[in-house]
Amino acid sequence: MNLSTNPGQKASDTLDVGAKPPESSPDAPRNGLAGLEHWRHDLMAGLVVSLVSLPLSSGIAIASGAPPIYGIISSIIAGLVFPFVGGSFVTISGPAAGLAPALLAIMVALGGAGDADHVGAGYHMLLVVIFLTGLLQVVMAKLKLARFAAVFPASVVEGMLGAIGVLILVKALPLFTGYLQPVHAHGFLEYLGEVPHWFAGGHGGALAVGVLTLVGMLAWDSRFAKRWVLPRTVPPHLVGVVLGGGLAAFLGMKGINPLFFVEVPANPLDGVSLPDFGGLLTRRDLWGAALVGVLTLSMIDGVESLATAQAIDRIDPFKRKSEPNRLLAAMGISNMISSLVGGLTVIPGGVKSKTNIEAGGRTLWANFVNAAMLLVFLFVAPGLVAMMPKAALGGILVYTGWKMMHPAIARHLAHVGWEQLVLYMVTIAATLLTDLLIGVAVGTMAKMLLLTLESARVRTAVGRPAGLWQIFADLFRDPVTGVDREQGRAVVHVERPLVCFNAYRLHERIAGLRTEDVEIVLVMGPGALVVDHTAMEGVKAAADEVSRLPLIVQGLEQMQCRGSHPCSMHRIVR
């Protein structure tokens, strides 16, 4: 793919983005019973994934305001459901770090959060919200609405994830420092105010375990370490667990205070929380908070799961494509079942999915093996779980939060365009000062305003002025104004701005034409005044999709690339 890479320069006259796409093997592994022929690969990968899933699921549960066993339960449910429903091929699903702040906030709004040792008063109500979220996801999948998760601007999604990373990092500090007292802070600013208190009231040994765990993970993930062969197959999270557990044993922390370690009940299912449907039904004062909770979880689930699935598809050795609506259905079913047995929300996880690929996993049966091993850890070898120090889990969460808000993300967005960096920072600030739903809404409205002003500026420059309402409405109208069919070729004409809010319509046209096995020519006409960063990434993804025939893009020579990145915003100049 050869887009303009210098700011101010024009793109190439004709862009052949996919003339020689990578061909997937006709024998690419499939899900279902056919995938069992790859059981040796999936068995080994599932074993490796379970060693990462165990501490990560436990840490995410604690960050969500729940005991660690509830995170493990949700991972087990995901592994038992996804292989039979499908939707993806190598993604490993379970509780996700991105949902932890939202779950904690919803639990607080519904009666109160808990901690690593106790369930909060709002947890039973939260389980009802998770069940309703799953039900809504199944309905959305049936109506094929997964496509609308792609309308959120890429920089706003990055900002949401960055804000989540900040929240996870800050909220992990009590575990990280060995602070054993209840935490009463709720908002981000309240958490910041409590940080000195946590360090002052923590335990030196636990803090040492947390710090050395974090340092070990950062070192393992460094450029220097990546030159070795071993770090490519052993994820940093697994290194953190082994290092943290070894340090805690060396310091004899269990003898000092067993509360520094994860507790596993003798019967893991004894006393498991259940959703309180009747309680929420009679509490009309909580209906508003429950509704906001369902909308928040549905939005984050949809956006993060789709983004994760697409990212994993790009590194799938067999170049297979996920099915968004089937994936949404699998998430919905998993969430409903998980909530009925006290588990958290379920979505595809990037860390575990990458671990699965690196370990040689080929189908969703690796997720099944992961679930089976977690059952073994809980019921056959619970002592392994009890060996995990909470400070090490705190270090893992701090590392996870840091990766989600890494400065490299901001540098990349600045490389794409200053407006992307502004949207990213606005979304982070709005989310931290309010909540996830409002933060994403603010970022999305800022994007709408930016695109409206940019389109108006371009229209004025090319002598085609229009009213602001028409300019704004064009951002949501179908950008495709016609399709000319020739023998073996389909020419798709785009005559409206192509942006995140309407690009899904173009992708639907392209997907439909691919089923007809024709060469596709995408012509950006003079009416395509602006093509934003999210739409440019979508066109690139469509071009990179494995297909026998290429996708050719014409008309970018009429446009100016606003940044130095090939997927920067483009605008017409004539």
N, C-alpha and C positions, 0 to 999 in steps of 0.2 A: 504494500500500500504506500503510495507516494503522494502525500498531501504536502501543501506548502509548509515549510518548516521555518521560514524566516518571517518575522513580523513585517507587515507592509508589502510583502510580495504576493503575487497571484499564484493560485494553484495551477497544477498542470492542466493542459487543454482537455485531455481525455484521461480519465482515471480508470484503469483496468484493475479493480481491486478484487482479485479472486480468479484470475485467468487459470491459475494452477493451484486450486485449493488442495489441502492435504486430504487424501482419500482415506476414509476409515475402512478398516478391514471388513470384508463381508462376514467374517467369523467373529466380529466384535462380541464380547460377552453380553448376554441378555439377563434380565431379571427373571424371577419365577423359577420354576423347576428346571428350565434349561440352563440357568446359571449355576446349578449345583455341580456341573462338570468342572467348575473352577474352584472346588471346595478347598483344595490344598492352599491356594493363594489367599482365599477369603478367611480360612481358619487362622493362618499365621497373622494376617493383617488385623483380624478382629481381636486377637490376643494382645497385639501391640496397642491397638486403640483403647482397649479396656484399661490398660495401665495409665493412659492419659485421661480417659473419661472419668475414672474413679476420683482422682483429686479435683479435676476441673468441675465436674458436676457437684461435688461436695462444696467447693468454694463458691460456686455460683448460687447454690441454695443459701449459704450463709449470707452472701451479699444481698440476697433477696429478702432477708429477714426470716429465714426458716432453718430448721435443723438440716444437716447435710444429707440425711437419709432421704429427704424428699426430692433432692436433686438426682440422687441415684435411681429412685423409683421412676422418675420421668424418663431417664435415659433407657431404663429397661423397657418401659412401655413403647418408646420410639423404636427400639430394636425389634420388638415383637410385632409391630404394625407395619412399618415402612416396607420391609421385604415383600409383603403380600399386597400392598396397595401400589407401590412403585412411585413413579414421578421423577426419579433421578436414578443414578447408577452407583456412584461412589461417595455420595454425601452421607455423613454420619450425623444423625439428629439426636437432639436431647435439649436440656436447658441451655440457654445461650446467655452470655454475659450481657449482651445488649438489652435483655429484658429485665435484668436484675433491678435497676433503679425504678423502672415502671412498676414492677411487682411490689416493691417495697412501698412506693408512694400510694398505690391502690390499697394495699393492706392497711396503711396508716389511716387513709380516708374511710375505710370500712370498719374501723374499731381499734386498730393498733397492730404494730409489727412485733415480731419476736426476735430471737437471736439463734446462735448456734446450738443452744441447749433447750430452748422452749419455743412452743408455737404461740404466736401472738393472737390476740382476741379477734383480729380481723381476718385470720387465715381461713376460717371456715367459709366466710363470705367471699374471699378471694377465689376459692375453689369454684364457687358458683359462677363468678365472672369468667374464669378460665373455661368452664364448661360451655357457657353461652358464646364465648369467643370461638371455641371449636365448632359449635353448631352453626354460627354465622359463616365460618370458613368453609364448611361443607356446602352450605347454600350458595356461597359465592363461587365455589368451584363448579357446582352444578350449572350455574348461570354463566360460566366461563368469564369471570370478572378478574382473574389474576392479572390480566394485561394492565389494569389500571394502577397496579403497584409501580409501574414504570413511569408514571407521569410526574413523579417527584423529581426535581432537579438533582443531578448527580452531586453538585456541591452542597446542596441542602442535606442530602443523605449522609455525605461525609461529615457535615457539621453535626448532625444528629448522633452519629457514631462517635465523633470526637467528644461531644458533651457527655455521652454515656461513659466513655473512657475516663474522663475527668471524675465523674461521679463514682465510678467503680474504684478508682485509685484512692480517692479521699475516704470512701466508706470502708475500704479494706484496712485502713490504718489501725483501728482498734485491734484487729487480729494480728497485724504486722508487729505491733508494739507489745503484745501480750497483755493488753488492757482487758480485764475480766469483768469489770462492772457494767451494768446496763448502759446502753447509749440512748440518750433521750433526744438528740438532735434529729431534725427531719430535713429541712431545706439545705441547699448547698452552702449558703452563708453560715448557717448554724453549725454545719459540720466543720467548716474552716475555723470557726471560733473555738471549737472543741479540740482541735489538733494539739495545741500545747499541753492541754490537760491529759490527753491520751499518752503522750510521750512521758510526761511527768509521773503518771500513775501506772505506767506499764512495768514490765519485768525485763531486766537487763538480759537474761539468758534468752528469753523469747525474742526480744528485739535482735539479738545477735543471730539467731536462727533465721529470722525474717530477712535481715540484711544480707547475710551470706547466701541464702537461697536466691534472693533477687540478683545479687552480683553474679552468682554462678550461672543463672539463666541468661543474663545479659552477655556474659562472656561467651557462653556456648552459642549464642545467636550472633556474635560479632563476625565481622568480615574475616578476621584472622582465623577464627575457628572453622568457618565455613569452607576453608581451603582443604580441610581434612575430609576424609571419606565418612567417618563415623557420624559427625553432626548432621549429615544429610538424612540419615535414617532414624536418628534418635531426637525427638522433639525436645525443646527447652523445658516444657512442662514436666516431662518425665524426669529430666535431670534435676529439676527443682524438688520433686517429691523425694527422690533418692537422697539428694544432698541434705534437704531439710530433715528427713527422718534420721539420717545418720548423725547429723549434728545434735539433734535433740536427744538421741540415745547416748551420745558421747558426754553430753552435759548432764545426763541423768535427770531430765526435766520431769519425767513421769513421777519420780520419787519426790520431787519438790512440790508438784501440784498436778494431779491427773487432769484437772480442768484445762490444762494447756493442750490436751489432745482431743481429737474427735471422739465423741461417745457413740457407741453402737449398742442399742438395746439387745438383750438376750434373744428376744423374739422381734425381729425387725418390723413385723406387721402388727405387733401388739400396740394398741393405742394410736394407730395411724389416723390422722384427721380425715374427716369426711365433709363434703360440701353441705352447707346448711341452707337448702333451698327454702324450707319453710320460714326460717329466721329472716332471710332477706326479703321474702314475700311480704312479711308483716311489718318490715321496717321501711316505711315509705320515705323516711328522711334519708335513707341510703340509696334510693333508686337512682338519683342523679349521679352520685359517685360511681355506682355500678355501671351505669350507661357510659360514662366517660372512660371507665376502665376497659369496657369491652371495645370501644372505639380506639382507644390508645393501643391496646394489645393487638387488635386486628391490623392497625396501620403499621406498627413496628414489625409484627410478624410478616406481613406481606412484603414490605420494603426490604427488610434485612434478609429474609429467606430467598427472595428472588435475586438479590444482589449476590448472596453467597452461592446460590446454585449456578449463576452465570459465571462467577469467578472459578468455581470448581470445574465447570464444563470446559473452560479454556485450558486447564492443565490435565484433563482426562487423557491418558495416553491413547485411548481408542476414539477420541473426538466425538463422543456421543452427546446428544442434546437432552436436557431435562424437559419435562412436560409441566409447565407452570401450574395448570389447573389440577392435574393429578397430584402434583406435589402439595398444592393447597389443600386438597381433599385428605391426603395422608396426614398433614399437620392437624386438620380439624378433627379427624377421628382419633388421633393420638392425644390431642388436648382433652377431648371429652373423656376418654378412658383414663388418662392420667389424673384428671381432677377427681374422678370417682374413687380413686384409691389414694388420694392425698398428694399427688405429684404436681410439679410445676408445669409451665408451658413448654412446648416442644417445637423447635425449629431446627433446620440444618445448621451445623456449626462449622466454621471455617477451619479452626485449629484441628479438630478431630478428623475432618474430611481430608485435609492435606496430609495428616499422619497416615490415614488409610491408603492414600495413593502412594506415598513414599514407602509404605510397608508392603506394597504389591496387591492391595485389595482390588477386586475386579467387578464385584456386584454388591447389591444391598445385603447379601448374605453375610458380609463382613459386619454389618450393623447388627445382624441377628447373633453372631458369635460374640460381639461386644456385650449385648444384653445378657447372653448366657453366662459369660464370665462375671459380670456384675452380680448376677444371682448367686454365683459360687462365692464371691467375696462376702456377700451379705449373710448367706445361710450356712456355708461350709467353712469359710475362713474369715470370720468377722475380725479376727485379731489383726489382719493386714490393714483393715480400715482404721482400727483403733491405734495403729502405729503412726498415723499422720498427725504431726503437730499443727495446731491451728495457725501458728506463726508462719509455717511454710505455705499453708493455704493463703495466708495474707500476702506473702511474697509473690505467689503465683498470680493473685488478683491484681496486685500492684503492677506486675509485669504485663498482664493482659490489658489493663487500663492504659498503660504507657504506650503499648503498641497501637491501641485504637486512637490515640491522640498524638502520635509521633510527629515531631516537627517536619519530617520529610513529607507528610501529607500536605501541610500548608505550603511548603516549597514547591511541590508539584502543582498545586492549584494556582500558585502565583505564576508558574511557568506557563500554565494554560491561559491565564488571563487575570487581570487585576479584579474583574468583577466576580470571578469565581472565588477568589480569596475573601472578598468582602462578604459574599453570601455565606461562605463557610464560617467566618468569624461572627456574623450577625446571628446565625442559627445557634452557634455554641453559646453566645452570650444570652440570647433569649431563652434557651433551654435551661441554662443554669439558674437564671433569675426567676423562671416560672416553672414550667414542666415540659415534658417531651412533646405533648400534643400541641401546646401553644408555640413552642420553639420551632417545630416544623412548619406550623401555619405561618408564623412570622417570616421565616426564611422563604417559603413558597410565595407569599405575597410580595416580598421584596424582589423575587425573581420576576413575577408578573409585571411589577412596576418598571424594572430595569428593561425588560424586553419591549414593553409598550413604548417607553421613551426612545429606546434604540431604533425600533421600527419607525417611529415618527421622524426621527432624525434622518434615517436613510431615505424615507419617502420624500422628505423635503429636499434632500441632496440630489435625488434623481428626478425631481419635478413631478412627483406623484403624491401630493399631499392628500390627507384624508382625516376625517374626524377621529378623535381619540377612541370613541366607542367602537368604530369599525376596526381600528387598529388592534384594540384589545380583543375583540371577538375573533379576529383572524388567527389569534394564537391558539384557538381551540377548534377551529374548523378543519375539515379534512384538507390536508395540503395537496392531495392528489386530485387533479382536475380532469384527468383522462388517461386512458390506457389504449395505445394503438397496438394492434396485433398484426404481426407479419408472420411469415412462415418460419417457425422455430425461434421467434423473437417476440418479446413484449416490451414496448417502450412506455415507461411510466413517467407522466409529466407532473412535476411539482410546481405549482404557481402561487403558493402562499408561503408565508414564513414557516419554516420547519423547526419546531422547538419541542421541548420535553412534553408539553401539554397536548400535542396532537401527533407526535411522531409514531405513536402506537398504531395509528391508522395506516401509515405507510408500511410499517412492518407487517401488518395483517395482509396488505396487498401483496407484498413480496413473498410472504409465506404461502399464500394461495397460488401464486404463479409458479413457485418452485414445485408444487405438486403436479403442475402441468408439464414439467420438464422442458421449459423454454429458457433461452438466454434472456436475461433481464437487463434493460438499459434504463437507468434512472437519469432523467433529464431535469436539471435544476433551471427552470425558466426565469424570466425577468421578474415574475411575481414573487419568487422565493427571495424576499429581500434580506432575510436573516436566517442563518442556520446556527443554532446555539450549540454549546459544548455537549450537552446530553444527547442531542439529536445526531451530532457528528460521531459520537461514540457508538450510537445505535447503528448508524450506517456502516461504520467499520466492522461492528460485530456481525451484521448481516452479510457483509462482503467476505468476512473470514469464515462464515458458516460452510461446513463441508457440503459440497454440491458438485454434480458432474459438470454443470455449466456455470460460467462466471457471472458476476454482477458488475456491470460497467456503469460508472457515474460520469455524466457529462454536464458541463455548465459551470463547474467550479472556477473556470477561467474568468467568469464574470464577477467573481467575488474576491474580497480581500481577507486574508487571515489576520485576525487581530492580535494573535500571540505567536510565540515561537514554537508552540506545540501543534502537531498536525490536526488535533481535534479541538483546537481553539475555535472560538466563535468566528463564523464567516459572515460577511455582509456584502451585498452587491455594490459595485463602485461606478457603474456606468450611468 
